[in-house]
Amino acid sequence: MDWAILLSWVEFAVRWTHVITAIAWIGSSFYFIALDLGLHRDRNLASGADGEEWQVHGGGFYHVQKYLVAPDAMPDDLIWFKWESYSTWLSGFAMLILVYYLGADLYLVDPAVLDLKVWQAVLISLASLGFGWIAYDLICKSRFGQADTRLMLGLYVILVAMAWGYTQVFSGRAALIHLGAFTASIMTANVLFVIMPNQRIVVADLKAGRKPDPKYGKIAKQRSTHNNYLTLPVIFLMLSTHFPLAFASQYNWLIASLVFLMGVTIRHWFNTHHARKGNPHWTWAATAILFIIIAWLSSIGIDEPAEEETAMTPAEQRFASAEGFSEVHDIVLGRCSMCHAAEPFWDGILWAPKGVRLDTEADIARQARLIYLQAGVTHAMPPANVSYIEPEERAKIRAWYRAATGS
């Protein structure tokens, strides 16, 4: 098994892990937010709980009670919800390394945006993630953060600024994925550095016979609420890598900024509904309007002339000079470039799928690994073999790639 195939399976395994853990984290987060909002707090409970709710699921009935601070006696089998968050971030960071750090020349650095060396781009990436948490945490703990609405508006300004900033440094695809990672890092750090420590303080006070201070629960709930409203935009940003109209638009930073507003309108409806405070259907109209604006922004500049081709990197030159490249170049132009081009001419294709262009020698050399995996090793491309690529042509693609990599 050669390195490209092995790395592809490693990416698949890590991506699958990331999706599984994200489902677990988002599911538990949404459930507990809905539970907290839906609790009946107008009942005088003998247990001293702040509220209760009866639920039915899977053929059984559940009686759930919430204590504002803690129960009189700490149960031995207390379940902590934390590993879902940690595992999601760790697997996501692993994906960042596998795709964007190891594939920096292809996915992270865009010389047309900013001509960075790989190590510089990686360092900026890491520094930005650390900066995000430090700035956010300091603002939350400052006097400015004492007013929830003012704090949320301030945080939104920071997210918009980061959205614009990332597009001035990285490729469009990397910019949006980094904005998602920036936001997700804040969310996981909330769990690690604020929510969990505050809960441990409450537990320690209770075990020591002290009355816990309610402020710790209040702070944890504020951070949990932030996470609740940030979740949906993060999902959009992670999925955006599959949609060039989102990441390759000249207004990608503005699209991302509007997505955060959509996250607020969508979650506001759910949260209001779960709190039994009505159904604010205006949020549906607001979300639809925002989505229409995003679709319109993605179409602006779509007919502008293509940018001038940049010089090949040493890695790309190696593939372009490898034995068999001339034949592969002709194969790709004949079988793939009708769709993967600056101006596709296949009916129904208006832009290169996933932003992958294969209409120049540099493009083909740049996408060598994907061509090898998608059209050489597997039959994923062309879809349904609509351009009738022959087995012999696939064999030539494999031979060219292996000659260039020495595998």
C-alpha positions in Angstrom: 0.0 0.0 0.0 1.5 3.3 -1.0 1.6 6.5 1.0 -1.2 8.3 -0.8 -3.6 5.5 -0.2 -2.6 5.0 3.4 -2.9 8.8 4.1 -6.3 8.9 2.4 -7.5 6.1 4.8 -6.0 7.9 7.8 -7.9 11.0 6.8 -11.1 9.0 6.4 -10.7 7.5 9.8 -10.0 10.8 11.5 -12.8 12.5 9.7 -15.2 9.7 10.7 -14.1 10.1 14.3 -14.6 13.8 14.1 -18.1 13.4 12.8 -19.0 10.8 15.4 -17.7 12.9 18.3 -19.3 16.1 16.9 -22.7 14.4 16.7 -22.3 13.3 20.4 -21.2 16.8 21.5 -23.8 18.7 19.6 -26.6 16.2 20.5 -25.9 16.5 24.2 -25.5 20.2 24.0 -28.8 20.8 22.2 -30.6 18.3 24.5 -29.5 20.0 27.7 -30.2 23.5 26.4 -33.7 22.4 25.4 -34.1 20.6 28.7 -33.1 23.6 30.8 -35.4 25.9 28.8 -38.3 23.5 29.1 -38.2 22.9 32.8 -41.3 23.6 34.9 -40.1 26.0 37.5 -43.5 26.9 38.8 -43.8 23.9 41.1 -42.8 23.6 44.7 -40.7 20.4 44.6 -40.1 18.5 47.8 -36.6 17.7 46.6 -35.7 21.3 46.5 -34.9 21.2 42.8 -35.1 24.3 40.7 -37.4 22.6 38.1 -38.5 19.4 36.6 -39.8 17.8 33.4 -41.3 14.5 32.3 -40.2 13.1 29.0 -40.9 10.0 26.9 -38.5 8.3 24.6 -37.8 4.8 23.4 -40.8 3.4 25.1 -39.9 4.7 28.5 -40.7 7.7 30.7 -38.1 9.9 32.3 -38.5 12.2 35.2 -35.7 14.9 35.1 -35.0 17.4 37.8 -32.4 20.2 37.8 -30.8 21.6 41.0 -29.8 25.3 40.7 -26.6 24.7 42.6 -26.4 21.0 43.7 -28.4 18.4 45.6 -28.0 17.9 49.3 -25.9 14.8 48.8 -23.6 14.2 45.9 -24.4 10.9 44.1 -21.6 8.4 43.6 -22.4 7.9 39.9 -22.4 11.5 38.7 -21.9 11.6 34.9 -19.8 14.4 33.5 -20.3 15.5 29.9 -16.9 16.6 28.6 -15.2 14.0 26.5 -17.6 14.7 23.6 -16.2 18.2 23.4 -12.5 17.3 23.9 -12.7 14.4 21.3 -14.4 16.6 18.8 -11.7 19.3 19.0 -8.8 16.8 19.1 -10.0 15.0 16.0 -10.8 18.3 14.2 -7.2 19.5 15.0 -5.9 16.2 13.6 -7.8 16.9 10.4 -6.3 20.4 10.3 -2.9 18.8 10.4 -3.6 16.1 7.9 -5.3 18.2 5.3 -4.1 21.8 5.7 -0.7 21.5 7.3 0.6 18.4 5.4 -1.2 19.7 2.3 -0.4 23.4 2.8 0.8 24.0 -0.8 -2.6 22.8 -2.1 -5.1 23.9 0.5 -3.6 26.4 3.0 -1.4 28.7 1.0 -2.6 30.7 -2.0 0.2 32.8 -3.5 -2.5 35.0 -5.2 -3.7 35.9 -1.7 -0.4 36.0 0.3 2.8 34.3 -0.7 3.7 32.5 2.5 6.1 29.7 3.3 4.5 26.6 4.7 6.0 27.1 8.2 4.8 30.7 8.2 1.2 29.7 7.3 1.1 27.0 9.9 2.5 29.3 12.6 -0.2 31.9 11.8 -2.8 29.2 11.9 -1.8 28.0 15.4 -1.3 31.6 16.7 -4.8 32.6 15.5 -6.4 29.7 17.3 -4.7 30.6 20.6 -5.4 34.3 20.1 -9.1 33.5 19.7 -9.5 31.9 23.1 -7.4 34.4 25.0 -9.2 37.5 23.5 -12.6 35.9 24.0 -12.0 34.9 27.6 -10.5 38.3 28.6 -13.6 40.1 27.1 -16.0 37.8 28.9 -14.3 38.4 32.2 -14.0 42.2 31.7 -16.6 44.8 32.6 -17.7 44.8 29.0 -18.7 41.2 29.3 -21.1 41.8 32.2 -24.0 42.7 29.8 -24.9 39.6 27.8 -26.3 41.4 24.8 -23.4 43.8 24.6 -21.0 40.9 24.9 -22.7 39.0 22.1 -22.5 42.0 19.8 -18.8 42.5 20.6 -18.0 38.9 19.9 -19.8 39.1 16.6 -17.6 42.0 15.6 -14.6 39.9 16.4 -15.8 37.0 14.3 -16.5 39.3 11.4 -13.0 40.8 11.7 -11.5 37.3 11.8 -13.5 36.2 8.8 -12.1 39.1 6.8 -8.6 38.6 8.2 -8.4 34.9 7.4 -9.3 35.7 3.7 -6.4 38.1 3.5 -3.9 35.4 4.6 -5.1 31.9 3.5 -6.8 30.4 0.5 -10.6 30.8 0.5 -11.1 27.2 1.5 -8.6 27.4 4.4 -10.0 30.8 5.5 -13.5 29.4 6.2 -12.3 26.2 7.7 -10.0 28.2 10.0 -12.9 30.5 11.0 -14.7 27.3 12.0 -11.7 26.0 13.9 -11.3 29.4 15.6 -14.9 29.3 16.8 -14.8 25.6 17.7 -11.6 26.2 19.7 -13.4 28.8 21.8 -16.3 26.4 22.4 -14.1 23.6 23.6 -11.9 25.9 25.7 -15.2 27.1 27.3 -15.8 23.5 28.4 -12.2 22.8 29.5 -11.3 26.0 31.2 -14.6 27.4 32.5 -17.6 25.1 32.5 -15.8 22.0 33.9 -13.7 23.8 36.5 -16.7 25.7 37.8 -18.6 22.5 38.2 -15.7 20.9 40.0 -15.7 23.9 42.5 -19.4 23.3 43.2 -18.8 19.6 43.7 -15.8 20.2 46.0 -17.8 22.8 48.1 -20.6 20.3 48.5 -18.4 17.5 49.6 -16.7 19.8 52.1 -20.0 20.9 53.6 -19.8 24.4 52.2 -22.7 26.1 50.4 -21.6 26.5 46.7 -21.6 30.0 45.3 -24.3 30.3 42.5 -22.0 32.6 40.5 -20.1 29.6 39.2 -23.2 28.1 37.7 -24.2 31.4 36.2 -20.8 31.8 34.5 -20.9 28.3 33.2 -24.4 28.8 31.8 -23.3 32.0 30.0 -20.5 30.1 28.2 -22.8 27.2 27.5 -25.2 29.6 25.9 -22.5 31.0 23.7 -21.6 27.5 22.6 -25.3 26.9 21.7 -25.5 29.8 19.4 -22.1 29.1 17.7 -22.7 25.5 16.9 -24.7 25.8 13.7 -22.3 28.3 12.1 -19.4 26.0 12.9 -21.2 23.1 11.1 -21.7 25.3 8.1 -18.1 26.4 8.0 -16.9 22.8 8.2 -19.2 21.8 5.4 -18.3 24.8 3.3 -15.1 23.1 2.0 -17.4 21.0 -0.3 -19.0 24.1 -1.9 -16.9 26.5 -3.9 -19.7 29.0 -4.0 -19.1 29.5 -0.3 -15.4 29.4 0.0 -14.2 30.5 -3.4 -16.4 33.6 -3.6 -14.8 37.0 -3.4 -17.2 37.8 -0.6 -16.6 34.6 1.3 -15.8 36.5 4.5 -19.1 38.3 4.3 -21.0 35.0 3.6 -19.4 33.6 6.7 -20.4 36.6 8.7 -24.0 36.3 7.7 -24.0 32.6 8.5 -23.3 33.5 12.1 -26.5 35.6 12.1 -28.4 32.7 10.6 -27.1 30.6 13.5 -28.7 33.1 15.9 -32.0 33.2 14.2 -32.3 29.5 13.9 -31.3 28.8 17.5 -33.6 31.7 18.7 -36.6 29.9 17.3 -35.7 26.6 18.9 -34.8 28.1 22.2 -38.0 30.2 22.4 -40.1 27.2 21.4 -38.4 24.9 24.0 -39.0 27.6 26.7 -42.7 27.6 25.8 -42.6 31.3 25.0 -44.2 31.0 21.6 -43.1 30.3 18.0 -41.3 33.4 16.6 -41.9 32.7 13.0 -40.2 35.9 12.0 -36.9 34.0 12.5 -37.8 31.8 9.6 -38.2 34.8 7.3 -35.0 36.4 8.6 -33.1 33.2 8.0 -34.5 32.8 4.5 -33.6 36.5 3.7 -30.1 36.0 5.0 -29.7 32.8 2.9 -30.9 34.6 -0.2 -28.4 37.4 0.3 -25.7 34.7 0.7 -26.7 33.0 -2.5 -26.6 36.4 -4.3 -23.2 37.3 -2.9 -21.8 34.0 -4.1 -22.8 34.9 -7.7 -21.1 38.3 -7.8 -18.0 38.3 -9.9 -18.6 34.8 -11.2 -18.0 36.0 -14.8 -14.8 37.9 -14.0 -11.7 36.8 -16.0 -9.5 34.1 -14.4 -6.5 35.2 -12.4 -3.1 34.9 -13.9 -1.4 31.5 -13.3 1.3 31.5 -10.6 4.6 29.8 -10.9 4.8 26.1 -9.9 6.2 25.1 -6.6 9.1 22.6 -6.5 6.6 19.8 -5.7 4.4 20.7 -8.6 7.4 20.9 -10.9 8.4 17.4 -9.9 5.0 16.0 -11.1 5.1 18.1 -14.2 8.5 16.8 -15.2 7.9 13.2 -14.2 7.8 10.4 -16.9 4.3 10.1 -18.4 3.1 13.6 -17.6 2.6 14.6 -21.2 0.2 11.6 -21.7 -1.6 12.2 -18.4 -2.0 15.9 -19.3 -3.7 14.9 -22.5 -5.9 12.4 -20.7 -7.0 14.9 -18.1 -7.7 17.5 -20.7 -9.8 15.1 -22.7 -11.6 13.4 -19.8 -11.8 15.8 -16.9 -11.3 19.5 -17.9 -14.8 19.8 -19.5 -16.0 20.2 -15.9 -12.9 21.0 -13.9 -12.1 24.3 -15.7 -12.3 28.0 -15.2 -15.2 28.0 -17.6 -16.8 24.5 -17.7 -18.6 23.6 -20.9 -20.4 20.5 -19.6 -24.2 21.1 -19.5 -25.4 22.0 -16.0 -21.9 22.6 -14.6 -21.4 26.3 -14.0 -18.2 26.1 -11.9 -15.4 23.6 -11.3 -16.7 21.0 -8.8 -15.2 21.6 -5.4 -13.1 24.4 -6.9 -10.8 21.8 -8.5 -9.5 23.1 -11.9 -7.6 20.9 -14.3 -7.2 23.0 -17.4 -3.5 23.8 -17.2 -0.3 21.9 -16.6 0.2 23.7 -13.3 -3.4 22.7 -12.2 -2.8 19.1 -13.1 0.5 19.0 -11.2 -1.0 20.7 -8.2 -3.9 18.2 -8.0 -1.7 15.1 -8.7 -2.6 13.2 -5.5 -6.4 13.7 -6.1 -6.1 12.7 -9.7 -4.2 9.6 -8.7 -6.8 8.6 -6.1 -9.9 9.7 -7.9 -9.2 8.5 -11.4 -6.2 6.2 -11.1 -6.6 4.0 -8.0 -10.4 4.3 -7.9 -13.1 4.9 -10.5 -14.7 7.8 -8.6 -13.9 10.2 -11.5 -15.3 10.9 -13.9 -18.8 10.3 -12.3 -20.3 7.2 -13.8 -17.4 7.3 -16.3 -19.4 9.8 -18.4 -16.3 10.8 -20.4 -15.4 7.1 -21.0 -11.9 7.1 -19.5 -10.2 3.8 -20.5 -8.5 1.3 -18.1 -5.2 1.9 -20.0 -5.6 5.6 -19.3 -6.1 5.0 -15.6 -3.0 2.8 -15.6 -1.0 5.7 -17.1 -2.2 8.0 -14.4 -1.0 5.5 -11.7 2.4 5.0 -13.4 2.9 8.8 -13.7 2.1 9.5 -10.1 4.3 6.6 -8.8 7.2 7.7 -11.0 6.9 11.2 -9.6 6.8 10.0 -6.0 9.1 7.0 -6.3 6.5 4.7 -4.8 
